[in-house]
Amino acid sequence: MTNIKDLESYMKIALDLAKIRKGLTHPNPTVGAVIVKDGKIIGKGYHTKAGMPHAEREAIKDAKEKGYDLKGSTMFVTLEPCCHYGRTPPCTNTIIEEGISEVVIGALDQNPVVKGQGVNILKSHGIKVITGVLEKECEKINEDFFIYIKEKRPFVHLKVAQSFDGKIATKTGDSKWITSEKSRQFAHQLRKEASAILVGTNTALKDNPTLTVRHVETEKQPVRVLIDKKLKVPPTYNIYNNEAKTIVITSKIANQENIKRLSEKENVEIVFLDLDENEKFKIDD
């Protein structure tokens, strides 16, 4: 299969499958796969969550349950198939065993354990491999995973809502929202995809946010992180409710009564950091 339009068309389907579980596969990347034979899609799959079968295995399972023979078929997968044993066996082994003759890959896995090796193993077993189909799109969907692999740091979204004149609230500070329902839905989609959502003391005090996913469906809530040096935010505020876990970053100058009351909440974890001479948090490089 060499027609670029066909390659991209099938890869788009694989990308759409991957997006179904975006934000729910941590710490694994999100991946989708499609198997095509004689111009017909015979199997589809996506990775549901860490520890469960990868997209390639799910697509193979789907095709076999429908009674298809995979010999001579082409697999489209958004990320290079793994070639190592983790919580699940290598996908390259299964692809080889099932007689799939061609694998079209969107993006190479940046994990050093896999990068390029999955491709080499498939080629060494006589399987035709095409890489780089909709590569940017396939990298984009896993940009958070790639940042962690390459730089060993979290991928951070900075969420700011402002009016045309550059303001984030009315002069009196009593505006509840300056954004539309559509933008709020987008923000909640980002929350769904996040592992944690972080705010400071002033935001928590003025907005009393819940910081949970509400405008889109989700199976999990991100961990709420509050940076509150003096622990001014009262234990009765929404950020401490039972809808999600909350981590409070505070210090030795924190309100002792609030520490005591929050320590009694099962879903709240309190972390103490040292302060420097200017009462700023000491953070190691």
Secondary structure by P-SEA (a helix, b strand, c coil): cccaaaaaaaaaaaaaaaacccccccccccbbbbbbccccccbbbbbcccccccaaaaaaaaaaaaccccccbbbbbcccccccccccccaaaaaaaacccbbbbccccccccccaaaaaaaaaabbbbbcccaaaaaaaaaaaaaaaaaccccbbbbbbbbccccccccccccccccccaaaaaaaaaaaaacccccccaaaaaaccccccccccccccccbbbbbccccccccccccccccbbbbbbbcccccaaaaaaaaacccbbbbbbbbcccccccccc
